[in-house]
Amino acid sequence: MTIQTTEWTMISDLSPESAYRDGGPFADAWRLSWLPGRILSREQAFAGMELDELLSDPDMVHDRMTHARAAERADRLGILLEHAVILLHKRIVARLRDQPDESAPGPVGACGRTGGPRTHGLPQRASGPRRVYG
């Protein structure tokens, strides 16, 4: 878990989220990519980056000490931990929507000339027997 900081940015090696210094009228105005609309101090922006990293580590999901540290970082930002989780989740979903799934098969029947896999008109995955619900 490493947050790289410069005079103008903060980036993480665990998460695509970032913090950046706002060129606005305040000398110490920072913004978090996942907390839009909020002007923060450098310390708050760093706490927000730490919070993002704590919540981005799947190995720490059940660690109570990590939960306590995450709650403390959220408190520094003036938000509830649950709110931070929701905001970060929304960012993940938005990124996944914008990014095409390279492993997904192309349209059925696509030929090699269009860039899709050659399927010869057959579905790529066996769907098994039809399910009847009732």
C-alpha positions in Angstrom: 0.0 0.0 0.0 1.8 3.1 -1.3 0.5 6.6 -2.0 2.8 8.6 -4.2 2.5 12.3 -3.6 3.8 15.3 -5.4 3.1 19.0 -4.8 0.1 18.7 -7.2 -1.1 15.0 -7.1 -1.6 11.9 -5.1 -1.9 8.5 -6.7 -2.1 4.9 -5.4 -0.5 1.7 -6.5 -3.7 -0.2 -5.5 -6.5 2.0 -6.9 -7.1 4.1 -10.0 -8.5 6.9 -7.8 -6.4 10.0 -7.2 -6.2 13.4 -5.5 -5.2 16.6 -7.1 -4.5 20.1 -6.0 -7.1 22.5 -7.3 -5.7 25.7 -8.9 -8.5 27.7 -7.3 -8.3 30.7 -5.0 -7.3 28.6 -1.9 -3.6 27.8 -1.5 -4.3 24.4 0.0 -7.3 23.2 -2.0 -7.4 19.6 -2.9 -10.0 17.3 -4.6 -10.5 13.6 -4.6 -11.5 11.9 -7.8 -14.1 9.8 -5.9 -15.5 12.6 -3.8 -16.4 15.3 -6.4 -17.6 18.7 -5.3 -15.6 18.8 -2.0 -12.7 21.0 -1.4 -10.3 19.4 1.0 -7.0 20.2 2.7 -3.9 18.3 1.8 -4.2 16.2 5.0 -7.9 15.4 4.2 -7.0 14.4 0.6 -4.3 12.1 1.9 -6.7 10.6 4.4 -9.1 10.1 1.4 -6.5 8.3 -0.5 -5.6 6.1 2.5 -9.3 5.3 2.9 -9.6 4.3 -0.7 -6.6 2.0 -0.4 -7.9 0.4 2.8 -11.2 -0.3 1.1 -9.5 -1.5 -2.1 -7.6 -4.3 -0.4 -9.7 -7.5 -0.6 -7.5 -9.3 1.9 -8.7 -6.8 4.6 -12.4 -7.2 4.2 -12.8 -9.0 7.5 -10.1 -7.2 9.4 -11.5 -5.2 12.3 -8.4 -3.0 12.7 -8.7 -2.1 9.0 -12.4 -1.2 9.5 -11.4 1.0 12.5 -8.7 2.8 10.5 -11.1 3.2 7.5 -13.7 4.7 9.8 -11.2 7.1 11.2 -10.1 8.3 7.7 -13.7 8.8 6.7 -14.2 10.8 9.9 -11.3 13.1 8.8 -13.2 13.7 5.6 -16.4 14.4 7.5 -18.3 11.5 5.9 -19.6 8.2 7.1 -17.6 5.1 6.2 -20.7 3.6 4.6 -21.1 6.7 2.4 -17.4 6.3 1.3 -18.0 2.6 0.4 -21.0 3.6 -1.7 -19.2 6.3 -3.5 -16.2 4.1 -4.3 -18.5 1.3 -5.4 -20.2 3.6 -7.8 -16.9 4.6 -9.3 -15.9 1.0 -9.8 -19.2 0.3 -11.5 -18.9 3.3 -13.8 -15.3 2.3 -14.8 -16.5 -1.3 -15.6 -19.4 0.1 -17.7 -17.0 2.3 -19.7 -14.4 -0.5 -20.3 -15.3 -3.1 -22.8 -14.8 -6.7 -21.6 -12.0 -8.1 -23.8 -12.9 -11.7 -22.8 -16.5 -11.4 -24.0 -17.2 -13.2 -27.2 -18.2 -11.2 -30.3 -21.6 -11.5 -32.0 -22.6 -15.0 -33.0 -21.5 -15.6 -36.6 -18.9 -12.9 -36.6 -16.1 -13.7 -39.0 -12.4 -13.0 -38.6 -12.5 -10.0 -41.0 -14.5 -7.9 -38.5 -12.2 -8.6 -35.6 -14.6 -11.0 -33.8 -14.0 -14.6 -33.1 -14.9 -17.2 -35.8 -17.9 -19.0 -34.5 -19.4 -20.6 -37.7 -22.8 -19.5 -36.5 -22.7 -21.5 -33.3 -23.0 -20.0 -29.8 -19.6 -19.9 -28.0 -20.9 -21.2 -24.7 -23.1 -24.3 -24.1 -26.1 -23.1 -22.3 -27.3 -26.6 -21.2 -30.9 -27.7 -21.0 -33.6 -25.1 -20.9 -34.8 -24.3 -17.4 -38.5 -24.4 -16.6 -39.7 -22.3 -13.7 -43.1 -22.7 -12.3 
